[in-house]
Amino acid sequence: MTERIYYTEPTKTTFEALVVAVESSGSQSVVELDKTAFYPSSGGQPHDTGVLGGARVVDVRELDAGRIGHVITGVIEESQVVTGIVDWPRRFDHMQQHSGQHVLSAVFDQRHSARTVGFHLGQGVSTIDLDRHLPVEAVAEAELDANEKVWRNHPVSIRFATGSEVASLPLRKEPVRSGDLRLIEIGGVDLSACGGTHVDRTGTIGLIAITGTERFRNGLRVSFLCGGRALKEFRARGVMLTASAQLFSGNESDIPDQIATLQHTVKSLQRAHRAAEARLSVYEAAALAANAEEMAAWSSIVAAVEVSEAGALRMLVNALIAEPHRVVVLFSSALPALVVVARSADVDLDARTILSRLTDRFGGRGGGKSNLAQGGGLTGVSSEFLDAARAILSEH
């Protein structure tokens, strides 16, 4: 049985303990102590890291209901007394996020009857999963209410209760475990069974910032940052906004309008570009048709053209097959190549068969209908594409 120092002293980061057992595997060892301040991954909260007996602690695990294993890079001898040092920045970050989650979950429960059914304390962002969907306005209200509870600096205390005592307590959610439980009480805000590490007053959480929501199963997933993470994100967004404003030669508040104006300009240019391509395709089609190869039942037009999009290639092909008795195979000159195979309405030929033989040889993939098929991802040399297409057509 490992005594869990963090249960009663979450801010204690240096301790001494007796090595009870060591199991080595390659360059790592799993060390069991008689007591520890290292928190193991559990309840949505990641494990602590740090140093144990001079060796780096890279993971902390629950070996069973009573024992904790410390994964170290190095070797520690059994039966020796070692000093453990928990990485405080990581521990404090987890304390801020976890305590912030309790406050946020309590507010969602009390204000909107939305219960937390999942919690994940991630490396960059944390999430809670609510059992029902909420509108944007309700989420914003909960965020403000949660921060007001942070600013009121409510005390956060640790207490223990027997199974019979727990049954009569107003816990926010039903405990997963039975028997004696460790409880985290946020004065006037929340009472929950929890084995995680927490701050001693809500003010230490600093700030709770909801960064996004998304529908999740039948409820809502809420992403949030607390304390130092919120400050880091605020600074990063500030740098991004400043850089964006400089690109537009304006103020940060003008960026949305400037982006809207830019989008409108881009759409207008795209329409003009498509119109110009349509006009140009008429002349390109005429030039390609002039070099058509006369075959027994149709004229074949096989060529590589300077296009970068499948749409431009299709436009050119459609202009060519508007005339009767034509089979067209056009490749893009850029690699990996695009290809469009098409035929006039009066030609009895399956374009998909031609495309399939080309992709079988040169790779890529594609599909379509019997009159027009297209693909992409062909690798090779343009001259090889053209020779292969002509050879395949000559068989029909």
C-alpha positions as a Markdown table, in Angstrom:
| # | Residue | x | y | z |
|---|---|---|---|---|
| 1 | Met | 0.0 | 0.0 | 0.0 |
| 2 | Thr | 1.5 | 3.4 | -1.1 |
| 3 | Glu | 0.8 | 6.3 | 1.2 |
| 4 | Arg | -0.4 | 9.2 | -1.1 |
| 5 | Ile | 1.1 | 12.4 | 0.2 |
| 6 | Tyr | -0.7 | 14.5 | -2.4 |
| 7 | Tyr | -4.0 | 13.5 | -0.9 |
| 8 | Thr | -3.4 | 15.8 | 2.1 |
| 9 | Glu | -0.5 | 18.0 | 0.9 |
| 10 | Pro | -0.9 | 18.8 | -2.8 |
| 11 | Thr | 1.7 | 21.6 | -2.7 |
| 12 | Lys | 4.4 | 19.3 | -1.2 |
| 13 | Thr | 6.9 | 18.6 | -3.9 |
| 14 | Thr | 10.0 | 17.2 | -2.0 |
| 15 | Phe | 9.8 | 14.1 | 0.1 |
| 16 | Glu | 11.8 | 11.0 | 1.2 |
| 17 | Ala | 10.6 | 7.5 | 0.8 |
| 18 | Leu | 11.6 | 3.8 | 1.0 |
| 19 | Val | 12.0 | 1.8 | -2.2 |
| 20 | Val | 9.7 | -1.2 | -1.7 |
| 21 | Ala | 10.1 | -2.8 | -5.1 |
| 22 | Val | 11.8 | -2.3 | -8.4 |
| 23 | Glu | 11.0 | -4.0 | -11.7 |
| 24 | Ser | 13.5 | -3.2 | -14.5 |
| 25 | Ser | 12.8 | -3.4 | -18.3 |
| 26 | Gly | 15.5 | -2.2 | -20.6 |
| 27 | Ser | 16.5 | 1.4 | -19.9 |
| 28 | Gln | 13.5 | 2.0 | -17.7 |
| 29 | Ser | 12.4 | 0.8 | -14.2 |
| 30 | Val | 9.1 | 0.8 | -12.4 |
| 31 | Val | 9.7 | 1.8 | -8.8 |
| 32 | Glu | 7.3 | 1.3 | -5.9 |
| 33 | Leu | 7.7 | 3.4 | -2.8 |
| 34 | Asp | 6.2 | 3.2 | 0.7 |
| 35 | Lys | 4.8 | 6.8 | 0.1 |
| 36 | Thr | 4.8 | 9.3 | -2.7 |
| 37 | Ala | 4.0 | 12.9 | -3.6 |
| 38 | Phe | 3.8 | 11.9 | -7.3 |
| 39 | Tyr | 0.3 | 11.9 | -8.7 |
| 40 | Pro | -0.5 | 8.9 | -11.1 |
| 41 | Ser | -2.7 | 9.4 | -14.2 |
| 42 | Ser | -6.2 | 9.0 | -12.9 |
| 43 | Gly | -9.6 | 10.6 | -13.1 |
| 44 | Gly | -8.8 | 12.6 | -16.3 |
| 45 | Gln | -5.7 | 14.2 | -14.7 |
| 46 | Pro | -2.3 | 13.3 | -16.2 |
| 47 | His | 0.6 | 12.1 | -14.0 |
| 48 | Asp | 3.3 | 14.2 | -12.4 |
| 49 | Thr | 6.9 | 14.1 | -13.6 |
| 50 | Gly | 10.1 | 14.9 | -11.7 |
| 51 | Val | 13.2 | 13.3 | -10.2 |
| 52 | Leu | 13.4 | 10.3 | -7.9 |
| 53 | Gly | 16.8 | 9.3 | -6.4 |
| 54 | Gly | 18.6 | 11.2 | -9.2 |
| 55 | Ala | 16.6 | 9.4 | -12.0 |
| 56 | Arg | 14.0 | 11.1 | -14.2 |
| 57 | Val | 10.4 | 10.2 | -13.5 |
| 58 | Val | 8.6 | 10.0 | -16.9 |
| 59 | Asp | 5.4 | 8.3 | -15.9 |
| 60 | Val | 3.4 | 7.5 | -12.7 |
| 61 | Arg | 0.8 | 4.7 | -12.8 |
| 62 | Glu | -1.7 | 2.9 | -10.6 |
| 63 | Leu | -0.4 | -0.6 | -10.2 |
| 64 | Asp | -3.6 | -1.6 | -8.5 |
| 65 | Ala | -6.1 | 0.0 | -6.1 |
| 66 | Gly | -3.4 | 0.5 | -3.4 |
| 67 | Arg | 0.0 | 0.7 | -5.1 |
| 68 | Ile | 1.6 | 3.3 | -7.3 |
| 69 | Gly | 4.5 | 2.7 | -9.7 |
| 70 | His | 7.0 | 5.3 | -10.8 |
| 71 | Val | 8.5 | 4.8 | -14.3 |
| 72 | Ile | 12.1 | 6.1 | -14.2 |
| 73 | Thr | 14.9 | 6.3 | -16.8 |
| 74 | Gly | 17.7 | 4.8 | -14.7 |
| 75 | Val | 18.2 | 2.3 | -11.9 |
| 76 | Ile | 17.3 | 2.5 | -8.2 |
| 77 | Glu | 18.1 | -0.2 | -5.7 |
| 78 | Glu | 15.4 | -1.8 | -3.6 |
| 79 | Ser | 15.3 | -1.1 | 0.1 |
| 80 | Gln | 17.1 | 2.3 | -0.2 |
| 81 | Val | 15.7 | 5.6 | 0.9 |
| 82 | Val | 15.4 | 8.1 | -2.0 |
| 83 | Thr | 14.4 | 11.7 | -2.4 |
| 84 | Gly | 11.6 | 12.6 | -4.7 |
| 85 | Ile | 11.1 | 16.0 | -6.3 |
| 86 | Val | 7.9 | 16.7 | -8.2 |
| 87 | Asp | 8.0 | 19.2 | -11.1 |
| 88 | Trp | 6.2 | 22.1 | -9.6 |
| 89 | Pro | 5.2 | 24.0 | -12.8 |
| 90 | Arg | 3.5 | 20.9 | -14.2 |
| 91 | Arg | 1.8 | 20.1 | -10.9 |
| 92 | Phe | 0.6 | 23.7 | -10.4 |
| 93 | Asp | -0.7 | 23.8 | -13.9 |
| 94 | His | -2.7 | 20.6 | -13.3 |
| 95 | Met | -4.0 | 22.0 | -10.0 |
| 96 | Gln | -5.3 | 25.2 | -11.8 |
| 97 | Gln | -7.0 | 23.2 | -14.6 |
| 98 | His | -8.5 | 20.6 | -12.3 |
| 99 | Ser | -9.9 | 23.1 | -9.8 |
| 100 | Gly | -11.2 | 25.2 | -12.6 |
| 101 | Gln | -13.0 | 22.2 | -14.0 |
| 102 | His | -14.8 | 21.6 | -10.7 |
| 103 | Val | -16.0 | 25.2 | -10.6 |
| 104 | Leu | -17.0 | 25.1 | -14.3 |
| 105 | Ser | -18.8 | 21.8 | -13.9 |
| 106 | Ala | -20.6 | 23.0 | -10.8 |
| 107 | Val | -21.9 | 26.1 | -12.6 |
| 108 | Phe | -23.1 | 24.2 | -15.6 |
| 109 | Asp | -24.9 | 21.8 | -13.2 |
| 110 | Gln | -26.5 | 24.5 | -11.0 |
| 111 | Arg | -27.4 | 27.1 | -13.7 |
| 112 | His | -28.4 | 24.8 | -16.6 |
| 113 | Ser | -28.9 | 21.3 | -15.2 |
| 114 | Ala | -26.1 | 20.1 | -17.5 |
| 115 | Arg | -24.1 | 17.4 | -15.8 |
| 116 | Thr | -20.5 | 16.7 | -16.5 |
| 117 | Val | -20.1 | 13.1 | -17.8 |
| 118 | Gly | -16.5 | 13.3 | -18.9 |
| 119 | Phe | -13.3 | 15.3 | -18.2 |
| 120 | His | -9.9 | 15.3 | -19.9 |
| 121 | Leu | -7.0 | 17.5 | -18.7 |
| 122 | Gly | -5.0 | 17.7 | -21.9 |
| 123 | Gln | -1.5 | 18.9 | -22.5 |
| 124 | Gly | -2.7 | 22.1 | -24.3 |
| 125 | Val | -6.4 | 22.4 | -23.5 |
| 126 | Ser | -8.9 | 20.7 | -21.2 |
| 127 | Thr | -12.4 | 19.5 | -21.9 |
| 128 | Ile | -15.6 | 18.6 | -20.1 |
| 129 | Asp | -18.4 | 16.7 | -21.7 |
| 130 | Leu | -21.9 | 17.8 | -20.7 |
| 131 | Asp | -24.9 | 15.5 | -21.0 |
| 132 | Arg | -27.0 | 18.0 | -22.9 |
| 133 | His | -26.5 | 20.7 | -25.6 |
| 134 | Leu | -26.6 | 24.3 | -24.6 |
| 135 | Pro | -26.9 | 27.5 | -26.7 |
| 136 | Val | -23.9 | 29.9 | -27.0 |
| 137 | Glu | -25.6 | 32.4 | -24.6 |
| 138 | Ala | -25.9 | 29.8 | -21.8 |
| 139 | Val | -22.2 | 28.8 | -22.2 |
| 140 | Ala | -21.2 | 32.5 | -22.0 |
| 141 | Glu | -23.3 | 33.0 | -18.8 |
| 142 | Ala | -21.7 | 29.9 | -17.2 |
| 143 | Glu | -18.2 | 31.2 | -18.1 |
| 144 | Leu | -18.9 | 34.5 | -16.4 |
| 145 | Asp | -20.5 | 32.9 | -13.4 |
| 146 | Ala | -17.5 | 30.5 | -13.0 |
| 147 | Asn | -15.1 | 33.4 | -13.1 |
| 148 | Glu | -17.1 | 35.4 | -10.5 |
| 149 | Lys | -16.7 | 32.4 | -8.2 |
| 150 | Val | -13.0 | 32.3 | -8.9 |
| 151 | Trp | -12.7 | 36.0 | -8.1 |
| 152 | Arg | -14.6 | 35.6 | -4.8 |
| 153 | Asn | -11.6 | 33.5 | -3.7 |
| 154 | His | -13.6 | 30.7 | -2.1 |
| 155 | Pro | -11.7 | 28.2 | 0.1 |
| 156 | Val | -10.9 | 24.8 | -1.4 |
| 157 | Ser | -10.6 | 22.1 | 1.3 |
| 158 | Ile | -9.8 | 18.4 | 1.4 |
| 159 | Arg | -11.9 | 16.1 | 3.6 |
| 160 | Phe | -12.5 | 12.4 | 4.0 |
| 161 | Ala | -15.8 | 10.7 | 4.5 |
| 162 | Thr | -16.9 | 7.1 | 5.2 |
| 163 | Gly | -19.4 | 5.3 | 3.0 |
| 164 | Ser | -22.3 | 6.0 | 5.3 |
| 165 | Glu | -21.4 | 9.7 | 5.6 |
| 166 | Val | -21.1 | 10.0 | 1.8 |
| 167 | Ala | -24.7 | 8.8 | 1.4 |
| 168 | Ser | -26.0 | 11.8 | 3.2 |
| 169 | Leu | -23.8 | 14.4 | 1.5 |
| 170 | Pro | -25.0 | 16.7 | -1.4 |
| 171 | Leu | -22.3 | 15.5 | -3.8 |
| 172 | Arg | -22.5 | 17.0 | -7.3 |
| 173 | Lys | -22.3 | 13.6 | -8.9 |
| 174 | Glu | -22.6 | 10.0 | -7.8 |
| 175 | Pro | -19.2 | 8.6 | -6.8 |
| 176 | Val | -17.7 | 5.8 | -9.0 |
| 177 | Arg | -16.1 | 4.2 | -6.0 |
| 178 | Ser | -17.7 | 3.0 | -2.7 |
| 179 | Gly | -16.4 | 3.0 | 0.8 |
| 180 | Asp | -14.3 | 5.8 | 2.3 |
| 181 | Leu | -13.8 | 8.7 | -0.1 |
| 182 | Arg | -11.6 | 11.8 | -0.5 |
| 183 | Leu | -13.8 | 14.8 | -1.1 |
| 184 | Ile | -12.9 | 18.3 | -2.6 |
| 185 | Glu | -15.1 | 21.0 | -1.2 |
| 186 | Ile | -15.2 | 24.5 | -2.7 |
| 187 | Gly | -17.0 | 26.6 | -0.2 |
| 188 | Gly | -20.5 | 27.3 | -1.3 |
| 189 | Val | -19.8 | 26.1 | -4.8 |
| 190 | Asp | -19.1 | 22.4 | -5.1 |
| 191 | Leu | -18.6 | 19.2 | -3.2 |
| 192 | Ser | -17.2 | 16.2 | -5.2 |
| 193 | Ala | -15.4 | 13.0 | -4.6 |
| 194 | Cys | -12.0 | 13.4 | -6.2 |
| 195 | Gly | -8.5 | 12.0 | -5.9 |
| 196 | Gly | -6.8 | 14.8 | -7.9 |
| 197 | Thr | -4.6 | 17.7 | -6.8 |
| 198 | His | -6.2 | 21.1 | -6.3 |
| 199 | Val | -5.4 | 24.7 | -5.3 |
| 200 | Asp | -6.3 | 25.9 | -1.8 |
| 201 | Arg | -8.5 | 28.9 | -2.9 |
| 202 | Thr | -10.4 | 29.6 | -6.1 |
| 203 | Gly | -8.5 | 32.8 | -6.6 |
| 204 | Thr | -5.4 | 30.7 | -7.4 |
| 205 | Ile | -7.2 | 29.3 | -10.5 |
| 206 | Gly | -6.7 | 32.8 | -11.9 |
| 207 | Leu | -9.1 | 32.8 | -14.8 |
| 208 | Ile | -11.4 | 30.3 | -16.6 |
| 209 | Ala | -11.6 | 30.9 | -20.3 |
| 210 | Ile | -13.8 | 28.8 | -22.6 |
| 211 | Thr | -12.1 | 28.5 | -25.9 |
| 212 | Gly | -14.7 | 26.5 | -27.9 |
| 213 | Thr | -17.6 | 24.1 | -27.9 |
| 214 | Glu | -18.7 | 21.2 | -30.2 |
| 215 | Arg | -21.6 | 18.7 | -30.2 |
| 216 | Phe | -20.5 | 15.5 | -28.7 |
| 217 | Arg | -22.8 | 12.4 | -28.8 |
| 218 | Asn | -26.0 | 13.7 | -27.3 |
| 219 | Gly | -24.4 | 16.6 | -25.4 |
| 220 | Leu | -21.8 | 19.3 | -25.6 |
| 221 | Arg | -18.0 | 19.2 | -25.3 |
| 222 | Val | -16.6 | 22.4 | -23.8 |
| 223 | Ser | -12.9 | 23.3 | -24.2 |
| 224 | Phe | -11.3 | 25.6 | -21.6 |
| 225 | Leu | -8.1 | 27.0 | -20.2 |
| 226 | Cys | -7.3 | 28.1 | -16.7 |
| 227 | Gly | -4.7 | 30.3 | -15.1 |
| 228 | Gly | -1.3 | 30.3 | -16.7 |
| 229 | Arg | -2.7 | 28.5 | -19.8 |
| 230 | Ala | -5.2 | 31.3 | -20.3 |
| 231 | Leu | -2.5 | 33.9 | -20.0 |
| 232 | Lys | -0.3 | 32.1 | -22.5 |
| 233 | Glu | -3.2 | 31.8 | -25.0 |
| 234 | Phe | -4.1 | 35.5 | -24.5 |
| 235 | Arg | -0.5 | 36.5 | -25.3 |
| 236 | Ala | -0.4 | 34.2 | -28.4 |
| 237 | Arg | -3.6 | 35.6 | -29.8 |
| 238 | Gly | -2.3 | 39.1 | -29.1 |
| 239 | Val | 0.8 | 38.5 | -31.1 |
| 240 | Met | -1.3 | 36.9 | -33.9 |
| 241 | Leu | -3.7 | 39.9 | -34.0 |
| 242 | Thr | -0.9 | 42.4 | -34.0 |
| 243 | Ala | 0.8 | 40.7 | -36.9 |
| 244 | Ser | -2.5 | 40.4 | -38.8 |
| 245 | Ala | -3.2 | 44.1 | -38.2 |
| 246 | Gln | 0.3 | 45.0 | -39.6 |
| 247 | Leu | -0.4 | 43.0 | -42.7 |
| 248 | Phe | -3.6 | 44.9 | -43.3 |
| 249 | Ser | -1.9 | 48.2 | -42.3 |
| 250 | Gly | -4.8 | 48.9 | -39.9 |
| 251 | Asn | -6.0 | 48.4 | -36.4 |
| 252 | Glu | -6.9 | 45.1 | -34.7 |
| 253 | Ser | -10.5 | 46.0 | -34.5 |
| 254 | Asp | -10.6 | 46.5 | -38.3 |
| 255 | Ile | -9.4 | 43.0 | -39.1 |
| 256 | Pro | -12.9 | 41.3 | -39.6 |
| 257 | Asp | -14.1 | 44.0 | -42.0 |
| 258 | Gln | -10.8 | 43.9 | -43.9 |
| 259 | Ile | -11.0 | 40.1 | -44.2 |
| 260 | Ala | -14.6 | 40.4 | -45.5 |
| 261 | Thr | -13.4 | 42.9 | -48.1 |
| 262 | Leu | -10.5 | 40.7 | -49.1 |
| 263 | Gln | -12.8 | 37.7 | -49.5 |
| 264 | His | -15.2 | 39.7 | -51.7 |
| 265 | Thr | -12.3 | 40.8 | -53.8 |
| 266 | Val | -10.9 | 37.2 | -54.1 |
| 267 | Lys | -14.4 | 35.9 | -55.2 |
| 268 | Ser | -14.7 | 38.6 | -57.8 |
| 269 | Leu | -11.2 | 37.8 | -59.2 |
| 270 | Gln | -12.0 | 34.1 | -59.2 |
| 271 | Arg | -15.2 | 34.7 | -61.3 |
| 272 | Ala | -13.2 | 36.8 | -63.7 |
| 273 | His | -10.5 | 34.1 | -63.9 |
| 274 | Arg | -13.0 | 31.4 | -64.7 |
| 275 | Ala | -14.6 | 33.6 | -67.4 |
| 276 | Ala | -11.2 | 34.2 | -68.9 |
| 277 | Glu | -10.4 | 30.5 | -68.8 |
| 278 | Ala | -13.6 | 29.7 | -70.5 |
| 279 | Arg | -12.8 | 32.1 | -73.3 |
| 280 | Leu | -9.3 | 30.8 | -73.6 |
| 281 | Ser | -10.4 | 27.2 | -73.7 |
| 282 | Val | -12.2 | 27.9 | -77.0 |
| 283 | Tyr | -8.9 | 28.8 | -78.7 |
| 284 | Glu | -7.0 | 26.1 | -77.0 |
| 285 | Ala | -9.6 | 23.5 | -78.0 |
| 286 | Ala | -9.3 | 24.7 | -81.6 |
| 287 | Ala | -5.5 | 24.4 | -81.6 |
| 288 | Leu | -5.8 | 20.9 | -80.1 |
| 289 | Ala | -8.5 | 19.9 | -82.6 |
| 290 | Ala | -6.2 | 21.0 | -85.5 |
| 291 | Asn | -3.7 | 18.3 | -84.5 |
| 292 | Ala | -6.3 | 15.5 | -84.0 |
| 293 | Glu | -5.3 | 12.0 | -85.2 |
| 294 | Glu | -7.9 | 10.4 | -87.5 |
| 295 | Met | -8.8 | 6.9 | -86.6 |
| 296 | Ala | -11.2 | 4.4 | -88.1 |
| 297 | Ala | -14.3 | 5.4 | -86.1 |
| 298 | Trp | -13.3 | 8.7 | -84.6 |
| 299 | Ser | -10.7 | 11.4 | -84.2 |
| 300 | Ser | -8.4 | 11.1 | -81.2 |
| 301 | Ile | -7.0 | 14.1 | -79.4 |
| 302 | Val | -4.2 | 13.2 | -76.9 |
| 303 | Ala | -2.1 | 15.9 | -75.3 |
| 304 | Ala | -0.5 | 17.3 | -72.2 |
| 305 | Val | -1.6 | 20.9 | -71.4 |
| 306 | Glu | -0.6 | 23.6 | -69.0 |
| 307 | Val | -3.3 | 23.5 | -66.3 |
| 308 | Ser | -3.1 | 23.1 | -62.5 |
| 309 | Glu | -6.8 | 22.3 | -61.7 |
| 310 | Ala | -9.0 | 19.4 | -62.8 |
| 311 | Gly | -11.8 | 22.0 | -63.5 |
| 312 | Ala | -9.8 | 23.7 | -66.2 |
| 313 | Leu | -8.9 | 20.4 | -67.8 |
| 314 | Arg | -12.6 | 19.4 | -67.8 |
| 315 | Met | -13.6 | 22.7 | -69.4 |
| 316 | Leu | -11.2 | 22.2 | -72.2 |
| 317 | Val | -12.3 | 18.6 | -72.7 |
| 318 | Asn | -16.0 | 19.6 | -72.8 |
| 319 | Ala | -15.3 | 22.1 | -75.5 |
| 320 | Leu | -13.6 | 19.4 | -77.6 |
| 321 | Ile | -16.3 | 16.7 | -77.3 |
| 322 | Ala | -19.0 | 19.2 | -78.1 |
| 323 | Glu | -18.1 | 18.2 | -81.7 |
| 324 | Pro | -19.0 | 14.7 | -82.9 |
| 325 | His | -16.7 | 11.7 | -83.6 |
| 326 | Arg | -14.1 | 12.7 | -81.0 |
| 327 | Val | -12.2 | 10.8 | -78.2 |
| 328 | Val | -10.1 | 13.1 | -75.9 |
| 329 | Val | -7.4 | 12.2 | -73.4 |
| 330 | Leu | -5.8 | 15.2 | -71.8 |
| 331 | Phe | -3.1 | 15.2 | -69.1 |
| 332 | Ser | -1.8 | 18.1 | -67.0 |
| 333 | Ser | 1.9 | 18.8 | -67.7 |
| 334 | Ala | 2.5 | 19.3 | -64.0 |
| 335 | Leu | 3.3 | 16.2 | -61.9 |
| 336 | Pro | 1.7 | 14.2 | -60.4 |
| 337 | Ala | -0.5 | 14.4 | -63.4 |
| 338 | Leu | -4.2 | 15.0 | -63.7 |
| 339 | Val | -6.0 | 13.2 | -66.6 |
| 340 | Val | -9.5 | 13.5 | -68.2 |
| 341 | Val | -10.8 | 10.9 | -70.7 |
| 342 | Ala | -13.9 | 11.8 | -72.6 |
| 343 | Arg | -15.8 | 11.0 | -75.8 |
| 344 | Ser | -18.4 | 12.7 | -78.0 |
| 345 | Ala | -22.0 | 11.5 | -77.6 |
| 346 | Asp | -22.0 | 9.5 | -80.8 |
| 347 | Val | -18.8 | 7.5 | -79.9 |
| 348 | Asp | -19.2 | 4.0 | -78.5 |
| 349 | Leu | -16.4 | 3.9 | -76.0 |
| 350 | Asp | -16.2 | 3.6 | -72.2 |
| 351 | Ala | -14.0 | 6.4 | -70.8 |
| 352 | Arg | -13.7 | 4.6 | -67.5 |
| 353 | Thr | -11.9 | 1.6 | -69.2 |
| 354 | Ile | -9.3 | 3.9 | -70.7 |
| 355 | Leu | -8.7 | 5.7 | -67.3 |
| 356 | Ser | -8.4 | 2.4 | -65.5 |
| 357 | Arg | -5.7 | 1.2 | -67.8 |
| 358 | Leu | -3.8 | 4.5 | -67.4 |
| 359 | Thr | -4.0 | 4.4 | -63.5 |
| 360 | Asp | -3.0 | 0.7 | -63.5 |
| 361 | Arg | 0.2 | 1.6 | -65.2 |
| 362 | Phe | 1.1 | 5.0 | -63.8 |
| 363 | Gly | -0.6 | 4.9 | -60.4 |
| 364 | Gly | -3.1 | 7.4 | -59.1 |
| 365 | Arg | -6.9 | 6.9 | -58.9 |
| 366 | Gly | -10.0 | 8.2 | -60.4 |
| 367 | Gly | -13.5 | 7.5 | -61.6 |
| 368 | Gly | -16.5 | 8.9 | -63.6 |
| 369 | Lys | -19.0 | 7.9 | -66.2 |
| 370 | Ser | -18.8 | 6.1 | -69.5 |
| 371 | Asn | -18.7 | 9.4 | -71.4 |
| 372 | Leu | -16.2 | 11.3 | -69.1 |
| 373 | Ala | -13.8 | 10.0 | -66.4 |
| 374 | Gln | -11.1 | 11.8 | -64.6 |
| 375 | Gly | -8.2 | 10.9 | -62.3 |
| 376 | Gly | -5.1 | 12.2 | -60.6 |
| 377 | Gly | -1.8 | 11.2 | -59.0 |
| 378 | Leu | -0.2 | 9.7 | -62.1 |
| 379 | Thr | 3.6 | 9.6 | -61.9 |
| 380 | Gly | 6.0 | 9.3 | -64.8 |
| 381 | Val | 7.0 | 11.3 | -67.9 |
| 382 | Ser | 4.5 | 13.2 | -70.1 |
| 383 | Ser | 5.7 | 11.5 | -73.2 |
| 384 | Glu | 5.1 | 8.1 | -71.6 |
| 385 | Phe | 1.5 | 9.2 | -70.7 |
| 386 | Leu | 0.8 | 10.2 | -74.3 |
| 387 | Asp | 2.3 | 7.1 | -75.9 |
| 388 | Ala | 0.3 | 4.9 | -73.5 |
| 389 | Ala | -3.0 | 6.7 | -74.2 |
| 390 | Arg | -2.5 | 6.5 | -78.0 |
| 391 | Ala | -1.6 | 2.8 | -77.8 |
| 392 | Ile | -4.7 | 2.0 | -75.7 |
| 393 | Leu | -7.0 | 4.0 | -78.1 |
| 394 | Ser | -5.5 | 2.2 | -81.1 |
| 395 | Glu | -6.8 | -1.1 | -79.7 |
| 396 | His | -10.4 | 0.1 | -80.0 |
